[in-house]
Amino acid sequence: MGLIKSYLKVPLGRKLLAAFFLGIVVGGIFWWYGSATGNPVMEDVALYLTPFGSILLNMLKMVVLPVVFFSLIYGAASLPLNKLGRVGGKVIGWYLITSLLAACIGLVVALIVRPGAGTTIEWQKLIEAFGSQVTEIAQTSASSGDIVSVLTGMFNNPFESLATMNFLPMIVFAILFGIAISMISEKSKGVHQIIDISRTIVDVMFKIIDWILQYAPIGVFALTVVNFGLYGPDIVGPYVRVIAGVVGSILVMIFLVYSLLNYIFTRISPISFFSTIKDAMVTAFATRSSAGTLPVTMEVARKDLKVNEELLSFSLPLGATINMDGVCVHLPMFAILAVELFGLSLTPAQILVMVLTTVLASIGAGGVPGGSLMLLFIILGPLGLTTNQIAIIVALALAINPITDMFETMNNVTGDLTCTNIVARTENMFHR
């Protein structure tokens, strides 16, 4: 009992960071032992550790849908209509700006790193290793990944979306439902009960989130051991320029772009800001899911950044779905890799179209692990690549996805909190 009390007294951020770095060490030891002895012991260990990580992911998924749904209803209904238009426009505008900056940075870094320069097409073997997964991603992309499908799919049955974890239609319905409540609130006093019920449900869900977060370090440790124990530096070596390009671009976004934006518009120092949101960043890195991290992101915004409930209930669920800055970094890197690998050339017009398509396509990526892979078919197709060539690039992305996806998700969540924090400060929507 005393041990449990001591554990609960330790700040969550310290527990998450300790679990993460300890997981890297333990995973690295397992990987080293397997490489030195030829005994893939980590595969057996993963069978026992993976359930602990899956429990964390499943608990976060358990609460994310009601949190998103009722938070958006409460946020849209609570904001006055004249303020909703201005604040909502600011939120979406900031998300688009940071996504565009991410795509441009990813492109510039890719042109500097030149990930495919001097490389022969030895990666054909990746199709054999990942062939079935590439086919599955291609079919998913063909059926739901294009921009038209994203736009039309925004208005699907919201209850079907709840069951299938398709966030966009549910978000659109919740926002429209909240706006409708706000519009008739003066004529019908009964709708205020719906607002109160939505707020109460959100409060209840945050209490459950508090319990989940006490388990989070155990799940983070398990996920980190499995990720680093199975892949280790083996996956980094052959594709070091691709990984370095993606990770380098993301670090530029996080520690330069977000830092400057925060300081210029809020006068908050980068050290203070990142220290405040570290819990969400670590959770995003370990879970590789923007949507799964959303409960933690909202808790950080509410308790640590002091953002008003009305704003964060609207901004963060929306950002977890449409603001994919990490994806916008990732896609140009693989496009330049494909161009160099297969000896193609890009015109300025093609580069402009690629950047704009990247920003628009990222909206439909979804805040789940590996959600960006299907978008490679959208980005690479217009460059003139054959289906087989695209399959090689997607197979490469699959091979290194466990590494890059961690950084991309951390970028996504950091971007959501940055944009929300800027809007909160410029609109005076925070409590001191």
C-alpha positions in Angstrom: 0.0 0.0 0.0 2.9 2.3 0.8 4.5 1.6 -2.5 1.3 2.6 -4.3 1.0 5.8 -2.4 4.7 6.6 -3.2 4.0 5.9 -6.9 1.0 8.2 -7.0 2.9 11.0 -5.4 5.5 11.1 -8.2 4.5 13.7 -10.9 3.1 12.1 -14.0 5.6 13.8 -16.3 8.5 12.2 -14.4 6.9 8.8 -14.4 6.3 9.0 -18.2 9.8 10.2 -19.0 11.3 7.5 -16.7 9.2 4.8 -18.3 10.1 5.9 -21.8 13.9 6.1 -21.3 13.9 2.9 -19.2 12.0 1.3 -22.1 14.6 2.4 -24.6 17.4 0.9 -22.4 15.6 -2.4 -21.9 14.5 -2.7 -25.5 18.1 -1.9 -26.6 19.4 -4.7 -24.4 17.0 -7.2 -25.8 17.8 -6.1 -29.4 21.6 -6.3 -28.7 21.3 -9.8 -27.2 19.2 -11.0 -30.1 21.8 -9.6 -32.6 24.8 -11.0 -30.7 23.4 -14.5 -30.1 21.1 -14.9 -33.1 18.3 -15.7 -30.7 15.3 -13.4 -31.4 14.3 -13.4 -27.7 12.5 -10.1 -28.1 9.8 -11.8 -30.3 8.9 -14.0 -27.3 9.1 -11.1 -24.8 6.9 -9.0 -27.0 4.1 -11.5 -26.7 4.0 -10.9 -22.9 4.7 -7.1 -23.0 2.4 -6.1 -25.9 -0.8 -6.6 -24.0 0.3 -4.0 -21.4 0.8 -1.5 -24.1 -2.5 -2.6 -25.8 -4.3 -2.0 -22.6 -3.2 1.6 -22.5 -4.1 2.2 -26.2 -7.5 0.5 -25.7 -8.3 2.5 -22.6 -7.4 5.8 -24.4 -9.6 4.6 -27.4 -12.4 3.8 -24.9 -12.6 7.4 -23.7 -11.6 9.3 -26.9 -14.9 9.0 -28.7 -17.2 10.3 -25.9 -14.6 13.0 -25.1 -14.5 14.2 -28.7 -18.2 14.0 -29.3 -19.4 15.7 -26.2 -16.5 18.2 -26.0 -17.3 19.5 -29.5 -21.0 19.7 -28.7 -20.2 21.6 -25.5 -17.6 23.8 -27.2 -19.7 24.7 -30.2 -22.8 25.3 -28.1 -21.1 27.4 -25.4 -19.2 29.8 -27.7 -21.4 32.7 -28.7 -22.2 32.6 -32.5 -20.4 35.8 -33.2 -17.3 34.5 -31.4 -17.6 31.0 -32.8 -17.1 32.2 -36.3 -14.0 34.3 -35.4 -12.4 31.8 -33.0 -13.2 28.8 -35.2 -11.8 30.6 -38.2 -8.6 31.4 -36.2 -8.2 27.8 -35.1 -8.6 26.3 -38.6 -6.5 29.1 -40.0 -3.6 28.3 -37.6 -3.9 24.6 -38.4 -3.6 25.3 -42.1 -0.7 27.7 -41.6 1.4 25.2 -39.5 0.6 22.4 -42.0 1.8 24.5 -44.9 4.9 25.4 -43.0 5.5 21.7 -42.2 5.1 20.7 -45.9 7.6 23.4 -47.0 10.1 22.5 -44.3 9.8 18.8 -45.2 10.4 19.7 -48.9 13.4 21.9 -48.2 15.1 19.4 -45.9 14.4 16.6 -48.4 16.1 18.6 -51.2 19.1 19.2 -48.8 19.3 15.6 -47.5 18.5 14.0 -50.9 17.4 10.7 -49.4 17.5 8.7 -52.7 20.7 10.1 -54.2 23.1 7.4 -55.4 20.9 4.6 -54.3 20.2 1.6 -56.5 16.8 -0.2 -56.5 17.7 -2.8 -54.0 14.5 -2.0 -52.2 12.6 -4.3 -54.5 12.9 -6.9 -51.9 10.8 -4.8 -49.6 7.8 -5.7 -51.7 8.3 -9.4 -50.8 8.5 -8.5 -47.1 5.6 -6.1 -47.0 3.6 -7.1 -50.2 0.3 -7.9 -48.5 0.4 -4.8 -46.4 1.1 -2.6 -49.4 -1.8 -4.1 -51.3 -4.1 -3.5 -48.3 -3.0 0.2 -48.1 -3.5 0.6 -51.8 -7.0 -0.7 -51.6 -7.8 1.5 -48.6 -6.4 4.5 -50.5 -8.4 3.8 -53.6 -11.6 3.5 -51.7 -11.3 6.3 -49.1 -8.0 8.2 -49.4 -8.6 10.7 -52.2 -9.7 14.3 -51.5 -13.1 13.9 -53.0 -13.8 10.9 -50.8 -12.7 12.9 -47.7 -15.0 15.8 -48.5 -18.0 13.6 -49.3 -17.3 11.4 -46.3 -17.6 14.3 -43.9 -21.3 13.9 -44.1 -21.6 10.2 -43.5 -23.8 8.6 -40.8 -22.3 9.9 -37.5 -23.4 6.8 -35.5 -21.7 4.5 -38.1 -18.6 6.7 -37.7 -18.7 6.2 -33.9 -18.6 2.5 -34.4 -15.8 2.5 -37.0 -13.6 5.2 -35.4 -14.0 7.5 -38.4 -13.6 10.8 -36.7 -14.3 13.4 -39.4 -18.1 12.7 -39.9 -18.6 12.5 -36.2 -16.8 15.9 -35.7 -18.8 17.6 -38.4 -22.1 16.3 -36.9 -21.1 17.3 -33.3 -20.1 20.8 -34.4 -23.3 21.3 -36.4 -25.3 19.9 -33.4 -23.6 22.3 -31.1 -24.1 25.3 -33.4 -27.8 24.4 -33.7 -28.1 24.3 -29.9 -26.5 27.8 -29.7 -28.9 29.2 -32.3 -32.1 28.0 -30.6 -30.9 28.5 -27.0 -32.8 31.8 -26.7 -36.1 30.3 -27.9 -35.9 27.0 -26.0 -34.6 26.9 -22.5 -34.6 23.1 -22.6 -31.5 23.1 -24.8 -29.4 24.4 -21.9 -29.9 21.1 -20.2 -28.2 19.4 -23.2 -25.2 21.8 -22.7 -25.1 21.0 -19.0 -25.3 17.3 -19.7 -22.5 17.5 -22.3 -20.3 19.4 -19.8 -21.0 16.9 -17.0 -20.2 13.9 -19.3 -16.9 15.6 -20.3 -16.0 16.1 -16.6 -16.8 12.5 -15.8 -14.6 11.4 -18.7 -11.7 13.5 -17.4 -12.0 11.8 -14.1 -11.7 8.4 -15.8 -8.7 9.9 -17.8 -7.0 10.7 -14.4 -7.2 7.0 -13.6 -5.9 6.0 -17.0 -3.0 8.3 -16.7 -1.8 6.6 -13.5 -1.5 3.4 -15.6 0.1 5.2 -18.5 3.7 4.8 -17.5 3.3 1.0 -17.5 1.8 1.1 -21.0 4.5 3.5 -22.2 7.3 1.3 -20.9 5.8 -1.8 -22.6 5.3 0.0 -25.9 8.8 1.5 -25.9 10.5 -1.8 -25.0 8.6 -3.6 -27.9 9.3 -0.8 -30.4 13.0 -0.5 -29.7 13.6 -4.2 -28.9 12.1 -5.4 -32.2 13.5 -2.8 -34.5 16.6 -1.3 -32.8 19.2 0.4 -35.0 18.7 -2.3 -37.6 15.9 -0.3 -39.1 17.9 2.9 -38.9 21.0 1.9 -40.7 19.9 1.2 -44.3 17.5 4.1 -44.4 19.4 6.6 -42.3 19.0 9.6 -44.7 15.2 9.1 -44.9 14.8 8.8 -41.1 17.3 11.7 -40.5 15.4 13.8 -43.0 11.9 13.2 -41.4 13.1 13.4 -37.8 15.3 16.5 -38.6 12.3 18.3 -40.2 10.1 17.4 -37.3 12.7 18.7 -34.8 12.9 22.0 -36.8 9.1 22.3 -36.6 8.9 21.6 -32.9 11.9 23.5 -31.6 12.1 26.3 -34.1 8.8 27.0 -35.8 6.5 26.3 -32.8 8.9 28.0 -30.4 9.0 31.1 -32.5 5.2 31.2 -33.0 4.6 30.8 -29.3 7.1 33.4 -28.3 5.9 35.9 -31.0 2.2 35.6 -30.3 2.1 34.7 -26.6 5.6 35.7 -25.2 5.9 32.3 -23.6 9.5 31.0 -23.6 10.1 27.7 -25.5 11.5 26.0 -22.3 8.4 26.9 -20.3 6.0 25.8 -23.1 7.6 22.4 -23.7 8.0 21.8 -20.0 4.3 22.4 -19.6 3.2 20.1 -22.4 5.7 17.3 -21.9 3.1 14.8 -20.7 1.2 15.0 -24.0 4.4 14.9 -26.1 5.7 11.8 -24.4 2.3 10.0 -24.5 2.0 10.9 -28.3 5.5 9.6 -28.9 4.8 6.2 -27.2 1.3 5.6 -28.5 1.8 6.9 -32.1 -1.8 8.1 -32.1 -3.0 11.7 -32.1 -6.5 10.6 -31.4 -5.5 8.2 -28.7 -3.4 10.9 -27.0 -6.3 13.4 -27.2 -7.6 12.8 -23.6 -4.1 13.6 -22.3 -3.7 16.6 -24.7 -7.0 18.1 -23.4 -6.0 17.5 -19.8 -2.7 19.3 -20.4 -4.4 22.2 -22.1 -7.0 22.6 -19.3 -4.8 22.1 -16.3 -1.4 23.3 -17.4 -1.9 25.8 -20.2 -5.0 27.1 -18.5 -7.0 27.2 -21.8 -10.7 27.9 -21.4 -12.9 24.8 -21.6 -15.0 26.2 -24.4 -12.0 26.7 -26.7 -10.1 23.5 -26.0 -13.3 21.4 -26.3 -13.6 22.8 -29.8 -10.0 23.2 -30.9 -8.2 20.0 -29.8 -10.7 17.3 -31.0 -10.7 19.2 -34.4 -6.9 19.3 -34.4 -6.5 15.6 -33.7 -8.3 14.9 -36.9 -7.3 17.7 -39.4 -4.0 19.1 -38.1 -1.4 16.5 -39.2 1.9 18.5 -39.3 4.0 15.4 -38.9 2.3 13.9 -42.0 3.0 17.1 -44.0 6.7 16.7 -43.2 6.7 13.0 -44.0 5.0 13.0 -47.4 7.4 15.4 -49.3 10.4 13.5 -48.0 9.2 10.3 -49.6 8.1 12.1 -52.8 11.7 13.4 -53.2 13.0 9.9 -52.4 10.9 8.5 -55.2 12.0 11.2 -57.7 15.7 10.5 -57.0 15.3 6.7 -56.8 13.6 6.4 -60.1 15.4 9.2 -62.0 12.4 11.5 -62.4 12.4 15.3 -62.5 10.0 17.8 -60.9 8.9 21.1 -62.4 8.1 24.1 -60.1 4.4 23.6 -60.9 4.6 20.0 -59.8 6.3 21.0 -56.6 3.6 23.6 -55.8 0.9 21.1 -56.5 2.6 18.5 -54.3 2.9 20.9 -51.4 -0.8 22.0 -51.6 -2.0 18.4 -52.1 0.0 17.3 -49.1 -1.7 19.9 -46.9 -5.2 19.0 -48.2 -4.6 15.3 -48.1 -3.3 15.3 -44.6 -6.7 16.4 -43.4 -8.0 12.9 -44.1 -5.0 11.1 -42.6 -6.8 10.3 -39.3 -5.1 10.4 -35.9 -4.2 6.7 -35.8 -0.8 4.9 -36.0 0.3 4.7 -39.7 -2.6 6.7 -40.9 -0.4 8.6 -43.4 0.7 5.6 -45.4 -2.3 5.5 -47.7 -1.7 9.2 -48.6 1.5 8.2 -50.3 -0.6 6.9 -53.2 -2.3 10.3 -53.5 1.0 12.2 -53.5 3.1 9.9 -55.6 0.6 9.1 -58.3 0.7 12.6 -60.0 4.5 12.4 -60.2 4.3 9.8 -62.9 5.3 6.7 -60.9 4.1 3.3 -61.8 2.1 1.2 -59.3 5.1 -1.0 -58.8 7.3 2.0 -58.1 4.8 3.4 -55.6 4.7 0.0 -53.9 8.4 0.1 -53.3 8.2 3.5 -51.6 5.2 2.5 -49.5 7.1 -0.7 -48.5 10.0 1.4 -47.5 7.7 3.7 -45.5 6.2 0.6 -43.8 9.7 -0.7 -42.9 10.6 2.5 -41.0 7.2 3.6 -40.0 7.5 2.5 -36.3 10.4 4.9 -35.9 9.1 7.9 -37.9 5.5 7.6 -36.7 6.6 8.3 -33.1 8.1 11.6 -34.1 5.3 12.5 -36.5 2.6 12.0 -33.8 4.6 14.0 -31.3 4.7 16.8 -33.9 1.0 16.6 -34.5 0.1 16.9 -30.8 2.6 19.7 -30.2 1.1 21.6 -33.2 -2.4 21.2 -31.8 -1.4 22.6 -28.5 0.7 25.4 -30.1 -2.2 26.6 -32.2 -4.7 26.3 -29.4 -2.4 28.2 -27.0 -1.9 31.0 -29.5 -5.7 31.4 -30.1 -6.4 31.2 -26.3 -3.9 34.0 -25.6 -4.8 36.3 -28.5 -8.5 35.9 -27.8 -8.1 36.1 -24.0 -9.7 32.6 -23.6 -7.7 31.3 -20.7 -7.8 31.4 -16.9 -4.9 32.7 -14.9 
